[in-house]
Amino acid sequence: MHEIEPYYRWREKYIASEDARSPFYGRPENTTQCVLRLYNFYLHPQWDDFGSSTLYGKLLYVDYDAQYAILELIGEWNDALHNDIMFFRREVLDPMLEEGISKFILLTENVLNFHAGDDDYYAELWEELNELGGWICMLGARQQVVDELYDARLDHYVVVDEALNEIAWRPLKPGMLFQAVELVLRHKSRTISYEE
């Protein structure tokens, strides 16, 4: 786990700890010492803590004009035992909503498992984002994570889609990734409207 580092190719464009509007502003950049742990495994020092004991993240890019943020997550998303959505919502998403961000792209290739709890935080977040014309989606989600989201009916609040998982996002610049996601979501909403 300590060798999996957050995506770093956009660092010349954005560093969350240097953005005064970021929830991670002012956090010291640790490049050598592993302190965060997922169970008995140390994580790469570049990951950030937001209060969960099993889920960590990195704010990779924010565009305040276009109102979107790209975050990468690692670990186990466990709402059943740790209420991770509460920490993620309060410590990361809410401060960003206050700064006008209403569209969230979550890169979840390194989220190993998802354990659902109550859907209250998800429903409330979806309602707020919907009023702002926003959304939250997952890219690269593992099949077991997708299955659990569907079983818990959380796909009503967080967009998970095969077409999103097929986006080869690494070679893209942040704006291009945002456009690719929006294209999939527009197509998805037209399909849903047509089928209803």
HELIX and SHEET records of a PDB file:
HELIX    1   1 ALA A   16  GLU A   18  5                                   3    
HELIX    2   2 ASP A   79  HIS A   82  1                                   4    
HELIX    3   3 ASP A   84  PHE A   88  1                                   5    
HELIX    4   4 ARG A   89  LEU A   93  3                                   5    
HELIX    5   5 ASP A   94  GLU A   98  1                                   5    
HELIX    6   6 ASP A  120  GLU A  131  1                                  12    
HELIX    7   7 GLN A  143  ASP A  151  1                                   9    
HELIX    8   8 LEU A  154  HIS A  156  5                                   3    
HELIX    9   9 GLU A  162  ASN A  165  1                                   4    
HELIX   10  10 PRO A  174  GLU A  195  1                                  22    
SHEET    1   A 2 ARG A  37  LEU A  38  0                                        
SHEET    2   A 2 PHE A  41  TYR A  42 -1                                        
SHEET    1   B 4 LEU A  55  ASP A  63  0                                        
SHEET    2   B 4 TYR A  68  ASN A  78 -1                                        
SHEET    3   B 4 LYS A 103  HIS A 115  1                                        
SHEET    4   B 4 TRP A 135  LEU A 139  1                                        
END                                                                             
